[in-house]
């Protein structure tokens, strides 16, 4: 593989990571902001209060988006393996 082909594979891999992790990151961000807003409104300043809702929301999102993530990763693996076998 030449230099540009290697950079293409690396760029595709980074983009795949962004696509796969985006749903979890967005849900974590939204839940974190919502819990922080509730904490600010109620003046409850417990540091560990954020973690339980975040973990539950991310777990539910992971279960729901797992087929999508698997499809994206499978497609990336097929692209990489076709490049390897194609020479």
Buried (B, 14 or more C-beta within 10 A) or exposed (E): EEEEEEEBBEEBEEEBEEBBEEBBEEBBEEBBEBBEEEBEEEEEEEEEBBEEBBEEBBEEBEEEBEEEBEEBBEEBEEBBEEBEEEE
